[in-house]
Amino acid sequence: KAGVTQTPRYLIKTRGQQVTLSCSPISGHRSVSWYQQTPGQGLQFLFEYFSETQRNKGNFPGRFSGRQFSNSRSEMNVSTLELGDSALYLCASSLEAGGAYNEQFFGPGTRLTVL
Amino acid sequence: QKEVEQNSGPLSVPEGAIASLNCTYSDRGSQSFFWYRQYSGKSPELIMFIYSNGDKEDGRFTAQLNKASQYVSLLIRDSQPSDSATYLCAVTYRGNQFYFGTGTSLTVIP
């Protein structure tokens, strides 16, 4: 079974631009979560989607948004990029939401560099 | 605020020794507990999870959970240089939102 895939793997943008990252979960998984990882900050939760609905949202500004499609694929968008948005963005999928016992499996991540 | 605390390390152990990684969490309602391993430049990979008090063994790995003390640990027996990585503790509380610690860096010295 194929794992979680993320595209693109690397991205370089300049301040003020916007970016869209894509995540395809493991086949059959309906929940997709997004995280930002920076040195020293660890994994910061951005949001989680299940059945095209945002179920949870972390403490990030409105410049960060996401959506999920009917095939469970998800995208996240960052508008008006800032230097501090440079990070590894990780997507994780799990079988379903609403339960406490669902393991999350991570994709390889998208390394975003903002110049 | 749900907090997950880990000693950032670095933790160094000789090859063949037992590595002990610890994690505490703040919310008594936390329901499930996960350990992830992350190699430098890679994404986290799930090692094991535990839901009930006590020990759970999987190969060289043992997870220990003590809900009364709000403490979860990971023991790695017969540590190998390939175990050198950052280990992330994660906790879930009602629903699918994971709360991660900042990780403990482990170095196994040959």
Chai-1 contact restraints between the chains, C-beta under 6 A:
chainA,res_idxA,chainB,res_idxB,connection_type,confidence,min_distance_angstrom,max_distance_angstrom,comment,restraint_id
A,S31,B,N96,contact,1.0,0.0,6.0,A-B,restraint_1
A,G42,B,F100,contact,1.0,0.0,6.0,A-B,restraint_2
A,G42,B,T102,contact,1.0,0.0,6.0,A-B,restraint_3
A,L43,B,F100,contact,1.0,0.0,6.0,A-B,restraint_4
A,E48,B,N96,contact,1.0,0.0,6.0,A-B,restraint_5
A,N56,B,Q97,contact,1.0,0.0,6.0,A-B,restraint_6
A,L90,B,S43,contact,1.0,0.0,6.0,A-B,restraint_7
A,A97,B,N96,contact,1.0,0.0,6.0,A-B,restraint_8
A,A100,B,Q31,contact,1.0,0.0,6.0,A-B,restraint_9
A,A100,B,S32,contact,1.0,0.0,6.0,A-B,restraint_10
A,A100,B,T92,contact,1.0,0.0,6.0,A-B,restraint_11
A,Y101,B,S32,contact,1.0,0.0,6.0,A-B,restraint_12
A,N102,B,N96,contact,1.0,0.0,6.0,A-B,restraint_13
A,E103,B,L46,contact,1.0,0.0,6.0,A-B,restraint_14
A,E103,B,F49,contact,1.0,0.0,6.0,A-B,restraint_15
A,F106,B,S43,contact,1.0,0.0,6.0,A-B,restraint_16
A,F106,B,P44,contact,1.0,0.0,6.0,A-B,restraint_17
A,P108,B,S43,contact,1.0,0.0,6.0,A-B,restraint_18
A,G109,B,S43,contact,1.0,0.0,6.0,A-B,restraint_19
